[in-house]
Amino acid sequence: MSRTPNSHKEATHERIVEVAARAIRRNGCAGVGVADVMKEAGLTHGGFYAHFESRDALLVAALERAGDERAAAVSQIAQQRAGKGISAFRSLVETYLADGQIASPETGCPVAALACEMPRQSQMVREASARRVQRLIAAVGATLPRKQRAAASVIAGTLAGSLQLARALGDNPEGRAVLSTARNALIRQYDVAAAAGH
């Protein structure tokens, strides 16, 4: 089987971004070291600059990948649940604020994992972070009827903030209560409108 000239390099690049996307959500921006990412990817530190011009470029790629992965997972769950009559809004809320997200920041939304760090990053990373926040707000808005879409930023803030508070409290009854309260409040207030249609 012949391999195109760049396929190995592209596969290596993908592996680095995949590792960095988990690391940035697990350890925060400051916790993403080039040497550690390369080691976890099974590569030497010296090969990093063949793939990225800077650590900030890696952080941007990691943010993009983390957001895209989470959005795809939430979308897939929503599609599966739609057949059971569960609205896209309810599915988004229940998936985003699932109890399992408290102890699993490396698989969750990068906005919830990194929001407090985003303003302290370089311009390049701040711009990528702003795009990720905008996409979260847009994703929430897409699940709402047109007349409710102005609330998308409030709902996105409630989602990310509630998950941050729950993680700060820990994977225990107190942390899970924060998520449960937020889930119930959001669904009670907005799912009726979502179910009513556009």
Order of alpha helices (4+ residues) and beta strands (2+ residues): alpha-alpha-alpha-alpha-alpha-alpha-alpha-alpha-alpha
